Amino acid sequence: MIIKLQKLYPHQGYLTARARDYQVAKCIKAKQDLYFDFHDKIMTIPYKQLKSRIIEKSEPFQSMFNPNQTYRTYGFKWSADKVMTKEEELMRFSRLCL
């Protein structure tokens, strides 16, 4: 699942990316990694690490669309994936071919 972020949130000296609890649960159930996209920078969280990488949980929010439903947001420490240089991509490709 890819979540396109509009902003990052400060939390105890870190920037965090937030996802709703049902989005995280859906990734875990489907065994899918969670991707955050913020200004063309991507952060990947493998589905097996989703629970362990949560650094903050919000109080329950009331859904605007269903008054009987609530959700929480989970914060994950923001760290964009390292972008490989062309040389690194070539080295990785050559190792895979050998």
N, C-alpha and C positions, 0 to 999 in steps of 0.2 A: 504494500500500500504506500502511496506517495502522498505526503501532506505538504502543500505549498504554504509556506509561512509568510505573513505580512511583517512580523516583527519578532524579535527575541526578547525575553523577559529577564531582568536581573534577579538573582537569588543567591544570597550569601557570597558575593564576590564573583559569581559565575553568570554567564548568559545561558538561559535555558530555552529549549524548544518544547512546546506543549502540544500534547495530543489528548483527546478525550478517552475516557476509560473504555468505552465500547469499541473505539478504533483499535486500541491496544489488544483488547480481548479477541477481536476479530482476527488480528494478525497471528496471535498465539494459536487460536483454534485452527486456522487455515495453514499454519506453519509457514507464514510469509514474513519476510524481513520488513521492517518499517523504515521508510526513507523520508527525510525532511529536506525540502528544497527551499533555500533562502537566498535570494539574489543570485541564482545560478551556482550556488555552492550546495553540495549534497552531504548529508550526514546519514549513515546507514547504521541501523541497530538490528543485529540478527535476532530472529524471533526467540531463540533460546536465552537471550540476554535481556529481553524486554523487562521482565519483573525486577531483575537485579540492578538495572541501570536507572531506575526511577529515583530521582533525588528530592522530589517534592510532590505532594498531593494536595489538591485544593479541597475546600469545603464543597458539599454538594450544591450544584446550580439547578434551578428550575428551568426546564426546557421551555423555550418560547412557543414551540409548536404543539407540544403535548403537555398540558398542565399536570398530568399525573406522573410524568417522567422526570427524573433527575439524573444528572451525570456529574462526574468529577473530571478535572484535568490533571494529567500527570506531566511533570517537568523532567526533561532529560538534559544533562549537561551538553551544551553545544560544542561540538568539535567537528569541523568539516572534514570529510575524507581527503586524504592527500591526493593531489592530482599528479599522475605520473608524467614525467618528461618523455620525450620521444625516445631517448636513449634507454630509459628504464623499461618502456614498453617493448623495445627491441630485445633487450636482455631477457625479459620475462618470456617473450615469444620464442626466443632461441632455446631457452631452458625447457620449454614445453615440447619443442620439436625433437629434442635429443633423447 
